[in-house]
Amino acid sequence: MNYTKYFGFTALPFHKTNPHVYINTQVEEFEDKFRRMLEIPGIAMMVGEPSSGKTTMLKHVMKKVKKSKVEYYYLAETDFSRNEFYLVLAENFGVEASNKRSIVWRNLKKHIEHMVQTQGITPVIIVDEAHNLPDNFFRDLPSFLNFKMDSTDPLVMWLIGTPELSRKLQQPKYHALNSRIRIWQTISGFTQFEEFKKFIEDGFKQVGAKSKVLSESGMSTLFEASHGKPRYISNVIVNAMQKAAQQEFTHIPDDILEAAIHECR
């Protein structure tokens, strides 16, 4: 069954396939920081609990901030060694790889300097799930980012991860990297019910809902169960829509919502 069509929606509300993003102060703050990093390159970090909407927000801002002289390199597969990370980065840049990390570093740096100095392009490296990277990667990263005796910052690097990443980089052994991070951003789910309610109402409105889909009590139940985390909300709504359609409802009754919540636990 086509559930979006059954409900008269143009897309699945709150789902990752839906490009709409609810704009609140958190999104606006991140966009401002993202733009400022492009103006003066360096290292930045964004952390948030799993399912808090980090990647969704990132994709929204990347799409919105389009500049002809900016190239994005997004790396999400990070659960491997430091050497493999640089090999993947070299592949993304189209740079010749080597089994020696020193050669890969040299080739990458030459390529980045050519992009910046000759082509006027600012590379933006986005490392998602960065908390999965090994300790020696974080110890080495300041050396990799050392260009011209550490006098220039030719690229922007965003480290994206869970609060574990933030806690890790505050350890004394990572002081060299920590001191280089110019901008920090913490992402959280919706902590206030009124803001959460606006998010839910906006999400249904954006996909063309003509009437109320969730009751006030249903929204309260979902708020308590989800802790305001967008990914959890999406999973519950998808399950609830399926169940409601099977029973020929065009809204989500409270009992069906509660059953959908139970499936997500």
Contacts in CASP RR format, 6 or more apart in sequence:
PFRMAT RR
TARGET T0000
AUTHOR 0000-0000-0000
METHOD contacts of the structure
MODEL  1
MNYTKYFGFTALPFHKTNPHVYINTQVEEFEDKFRRMLEIPGIAMMVGEP
SSGKTTMLKHVMKKVKKSKVEYYYLAETDFSRNEFYLVLAENFGVEASNK
RSIVWRNLKKHIEHMVQTQGITPVIIVDEAHNLPDNFFRDLPSFLNFKMD
STDPLVMWLIGTPELSRKLQQPKYHALNSRIRIWQTISGFTQFEEFKKFI
EDGFKQVGAKSKVLSESGMSTLFEASHGKPRYISNVIVNAMQKAAQQEFT
HIPDDILEAAIHECR
1 242 0 8 1.000
1 245 0 8 1.000
3 12 0 8 1.000
3 238 0 8 1.000
3 241 0 8 1.000
3 242 0 8 1.000
3 245 0 8 1.000
4 10 0 8 1.000
4 11 0 8 1.000
4 12 0 8 1.000
4 207 0 8 1.000
6 245 0 8 1.000
6 250 0 8 1.000
7 209 0 8 1.000
7 213 0 8 1.000
7 241 0 8 1.000
7 245 0 8 1.000
7 250 0 8 1.000
8 208 0 8 1.000
8 209 0 8 1.000
8 210 0 8 1.000
9 207 0 8 1.000
9 208 0 8 1.000
9 209 0 8 1.000
10 207 0 8 1.000
10 208 0 8 1.000
11 17 0 8 1.000
11 18 0 8 1.000
11 20 0 8 1.000
11 207 0 8 1.000
12 18 0 8 1.000
12 207 0 8 1.000
12 234 0 8 1.000
12 237 0 8 1.000
12 238 0 8 1.000
12 241 0 8 1.000
13 203 0 8 1.000
13 204 0 8 1.000
13 206 0 8 1.000
13 207 0 8 1.000
13 209 0 8 1.000
13 213 0 8 1.000
13 237 0 8 1.000
14 203 0 8 1.000
14 230 0 8 1.000
14 233 0 8 1.000
14 234 0 8 1.000
14 237 0 8 1.000
15 234 0 8 1.000
15 237 0 8 1.000
15 238 0 8 1.000
16 56 0 8 1.000
16 231 0 8 1.000
16 234 0 8 1.000
18 206 0 8 1.000
18 207 0 8 1.000
19 60 0 8 1.000
19 63 0 8 1.000
20 203 0 8 1.000
20 206 0 8 1.000
20 207 0 8 1.000
21 27 0 8 1.000
21 56 0 8 1.000
21 57 0 8 1.000
21 60 0 8 1.000
22 198 0 8 1.000
22 199 0 8 1.000
22 202 0 8 1.000
22 203 0 8 1.000
24 195 0 8 1.000
24 199 0 8 1.000
26 57 0 8 1.000
26 187 0 8 1.000
26 188 0 8 1.000
27 57 0 8 1.000
27 60 0 8 1.000
27 61 0 8 1.000
29 185 0 8 1.000
30 46 0 8 1.000
30 57 0 8 1.000
30 61 0 8 1.000
30 185 0 8 1.000
30 187 0 8 1.000
31 61 0 8 1.000
31 64 0 8 1.000
31 65 0 8 1.000
33 44 0 8 1.000
33 183 0 8 1.000
33 185 0 8 1.000
34 44 0 8 1.000
34 61 0 8 1.000
34 62 0 8 1.000
34 65 0 8 1.000
34 158 0 8 1.000
35 65 0 8 1.000
36 183 0 8 1.000
37 44 0 8 1.000
37 124 0 8 1.000
37 156 0 8 1.000
37 158 0 8 1.000
37 182 0 8 1.000
37 183 0 8 1.000
38 65 0 8 1.000
38 67 0 8 1.000
38 70 0 8 1.000
38 122 0 8 1.000
38 124 0 8 1.000
38 156 0 8 1.000
40 153 0 8 1.000
40 182 0 8 1.000
41 122 0 8 1.000
41 153 0 8 1.000
41 154 0 8 1.000
41 155 0 8 1.000
41 156 0 8 1.000
42 145 0 8 1.000
42 153 0 8 1.000
42 155 0 8 1.000
42 156 0 8 1.000
42 157 0 8 1.000
42 180 0 8 1.000
42 182 0 8 1.000
43 145 0 8 1.000
43 156 0 8 1.000
43 157 0 8 1.000
43 158 0 8 1.000
43 159 0 8 1.000
43 177 0 8 1.000
43 180 0 8 1.000
43 181 0 8 1.000
43 182 0 8 1.000
44 156 0 8 1.000
44 157 0 8 1.000
44 158 0 8 1.000
44 159 0 8 1.000
44 181 0 8 1.000
44 182 0 8 1.000
44 183 0 8 1.000
44 184 0 8 1.000
44 185 0 8 1.000
45 158 0 8 1.000
45 159 0 8 1.000
45 160 0 8 1.000
45 161 0 8 1.000
45 165 0 8 1.000
45 166 0 8 1.000
45 169 0 8 1.000
45 181 0 8 1.000
45 183 0 8 1.000
45 184 0 8 1.000
45 185 0 8 1.000
46 54 0 8 1.000
46 58 0 8 1.000
46 158 0 8 1.000
46 159 0 8 1.000
46 160 0 8 1.000
46 161 0 8 1.000
46 184 0 8 1.000
46 185 0 8 1.000
46 186 0 8 1.000
46 187 0 8 1.000
47 54 0 8 1.000
47 160 0 8 1.000
47 161 0 8 1.000
47 162 0 8 1.000
47 163 0 8 1.000
47 165 0 8 1.000
47 166 0 8 1.000
47 184 0 8 1.000
47 185 0 8 1.000
47 186 0 8 1.000
47 187 0 8 1.000
48 54 0 8 1.000
48 161 0 8 1.000
48 162 0 8 1.000
48 163 0 8 1.000
48 186 0 8 1.000
48 187 0 8 1.000
48 188 0 8 1.000
49 162 0 8 1.000
49 163 0 8 1.000
49 188 0 8 1.000
49 189 0 8 1.000
49 229 0 8 1.000
50 162 0 8 1.000
50 231 0 8 1.000
51 229 0 8 1.000
51 230 0 8 1.000
51 231 0 8 1.000
51 232 0 8 1.000
52 187 0 8 1.000
52 188 0 8 1.000
52 189 0 8 1.000
52 229 0 8 1.000
52 230 0 8 1.000
52 231 0 8 1.000
53 187 0 8 1.000
53 189 0 8 1.000
53 229 0 8 1.000
53 230 0 8 1.000
53 231 0 8 1.000
54 128 0 8 1.000
54 160 0 8 1.000
54 161 0 8 1.000
54 187 0 8 1.000
55 76 0 8 1.000
55 128 0 8 1.000
55 160 0 8 1.000
56 230 0 8 1.000
57 187 0 8 1.000
58 126 0 8 1.000
58 128 0 8 1.000
58 158 0 8 1.000
58 160 0 8 1.000
62 72 0 8 1.000
62 74 0 8 1.000
62 126 0 8 1.000
67 122 0 8 1.000
69 119 0 8 1.000
69 120 0 8 1.000
69 121 0 8 1.000
69 122 0 8 1.000
70 121 0 8 1.000
70 122 0 8 1.000
70 124 0 8 1.000
71 115 0 8 1.000
71 121 0 8 1.000
71 122 0 8 1.000
71 123 0 8 1.000
71 124 0 8 1.000
72 124 0 8 1.000
72 126 0 8 1.000
73 89 0 8 1.000
73 92 0 8 1.000
73 93 0 8 1.000
73 123 0 8 1.000
73 124 0 8 1.000
73 125 0 8 1.000
73 126 0 8 1.000
74 126 0 8 1.000
74 128 0 8 1.000
75 85 0 8 1.000
75 88 0 8 1.000
75 89 0 8 1.000
75 92 0 8 1.000
75 125 0 8 1.000
75 126 0 8 1.000
75 127 0 8 1.000
75 128 0 8 1.000
76 128 0 8 1.000
76 129 0 8 1.000
77 88 0 8 1.000
77 129 0 8 1.000
78 85 0 8 1.000
78 127 0 8 1.000
78 128 0 8 1.000
78 129 0 8 1.000
78 130 0 8 1.000
78 132 0 8 1.000
78 133 0 8 1.000
79 129 0 8 1.000
79 132 0 8 1.000
79 133 0 8 1.000
81 134 0 8 1.000
81 137 0 8 1.000
82 101 0 8 1.000
82 133 0 8 1.000
82 134 0 8 1.000
82 136 0 8 1.000
82 137 0 8 1.000
82 140 0 8 1.000
83 101 0 8 1.000
83 104 0 8 1.000
85 133 0 8 1.000
85 137 0 8 1.000
86 101 0 8 1.000
86 104 0 8 1.000
86 105 0 8 1.000
86 108 0 8 1.000
86 144 0 8 1.000
87 97 0 8 1.000
87 104 0 8 1.000
89 108 0 8 1.000
89 125 0 8 1.000
90 96 0 8 1.000
90 97 0 8 1.000
90 104 0 8 1.000
90 107 0 8 1.000
90 108 0 8 1.000
91 97 0 8 1.000
93 108 0 8 1.000
93 111 0 8 1.000
93 112 0 8 1.000
93 123 0 8 1.000
94 111 0 8 1.000
95 104 0 8 1.000
95 107 0 8 1.000
95 108 0 8 1.000
95 111 0 8 1.000
96 107 0 8 1.000
97 104 0 8 1.000
97 107 0 8 1.000
98 104 0 8 1.000
98 107 0 8 1.000
105 144 0 8 1.000
108 144 0 8 1.000
109 144 0 8 1.000
109 147 0 8 1.000
112 123 0 8 1.000
112 147 0 8 1.000
112 154 0 8 1.000
112 155 0 8 1.000
113 147 0 8 1.000
113 154 0 8 1.000
115 121 0 8 1.000
115 122 0 8 1.000
115 123 0 8 1.000
115 154 0 8 1.000
116 122 0 8 1.000
116 123 0 8 1.000
116 154 0 8 1.000
116 155 0 8 1.000
122 154 0 8 1.000
122 155 0 8 1.000
122 156 0 8 1.000
123 154 0 8 1.000
123 155 0 8 1.000
123 156 0 8 1.000
124 155 0 8 1.000
124 156 0 8 1.000
124 157 0 8 1.000
124 158 0 8 1.000
125 155 0 8 1.000
125 156 0 8 1.000
125 157 0 8 1.000
125 158 0 8 1.000
126 157 0 8 1.000
126 158 0 8 1.000
126 160 0 8 1.000
127 133 0 8 1.000
127 157 0 8 1.000
127 158 0 8 1.000
127 159 0 8 1.000
127 160 0 8 1.000
128 160 0 8 1.000
128 161 0 8 1.000
129 160 0 8 1.000
129 161 0 8 1.000
130 159 0 8 1.000
130 160 0 8 1.000
130 161 0 8 1.000
130 165 0 8 1.000
131 161 0 8 1.000
131 162 0 8 1.000
131 164 0 8 1.000
131 165 0 8 1.000
131 168 0 8 1.000
135 168 0 8 1.000
138 168 0 8 1.000
138 169 0 8 1.000
138 174 0 8 1.000
138 177 0 8 1.000
139 173 0 8 1.000
139 174 0 8 1.000
139 176 0 8 1.000
139 177 0 8 1.000
141 177 0 8 1.000
142 176 0 8 1.000
142 177 0 8 1.000
142 180 0 8 1.000
145 153 0 8 1.000
145 155 0 8 1.000
145 157 0 8 1.000
145 180 0 8 1.000
147 153 0 8 1.000
147 154 0 8 1.000
159 165 0 8 1.000
159 181 0 8 1.000
166 184 0 8 1.000
166 186 0 8 1.000
168 174 0 8 1.000
169 177 0 8 1.000
169 178 0 8 1.000
169 181 0 8 1.000
170 178 0 8 1.000
189 227 0 8 1.000
189 228 0 8 1.000
189 229 0 8 1.000
189 230 0 8 1.000
190 196 0 8 1.000
190 199 0 8 1.000
190 223 0 8 1.000
190 228 0 8 1.000
191 228 0 8 1.000
193 219 0 8 1.000
193 220 0 8 1.000
193 223 0 8 1.000
196 219 0 8 1.000
196 223 0 8 1.000
196 228 0 8 1.000
197 219 0 8 1.000
197 223 0 8 1.000
200 214 0 8 1.000
200 219 0 8 1.000
200 222 0 8 1.000
200 233 0 8 1.000
204 213 0 8 1.000
204 214 0 8 1.000
211 250 0 8 1.000
211 251 0 8 1.000
212 251 0 8 1.000
213 251 0 8 1.000
213 252 0 8 1.000
214 222 0 8 1.000
214 251 0 8 1.000
214 252 0 8 1.000
214 257 0 8 1.000
215 253 0 8 1.000
215 254 0 8 1.000
217 254 0 8 1.000
218 252 0 8 1.000
218 254 0 8 1.000
218 257 0 8 1.000
221 254 0 8 1.000
221 257 0 8 1.000
221 258 0 8 1.000
221 261 0 8 1.000
222 233 0 8 1.000
222 236 0 8 1.000
222 257 0 8 1.000
222 261 0 8 1.000
225 232 0 8 1.000
225 236 0 8 1.000
225 261 0 8 1.000
225 264 0 8 1.000
226 232 0 8 1.000
226 233 0 8 1.000
226 236 0 8 1.000
232 264 0 8 1.000
235 264 0 8 1.000
236 257 0 8 1.000
236 260 0 8 1.000
236 261 0 8 1.000
236 264 0 8 1.000
237 252 0 8 1.000
237 260 0 8 1.000
239 260 0 8 1.000
239 263 0 8 1.000
239 264 0 8 1.000
240 252 0 8 1.000
240 256 0 8 1.000
240 257 0 8 1.000
240 259 0 8 1.000
240 260 0 8 1.000
241 252 0 8 1.000
243 256 0 8 1.000
243 259 0 8 1.000
243 260 0 8 1.000
244 250 0 8 1.000
244 251 0 8 1.000
244 252 0 8 1.000
244 253 0 8 1.000
244 256 0 8 1.000
247 256 0 8 1.000
249 256 0 8 1.000
252 260 0 8 1.000
END
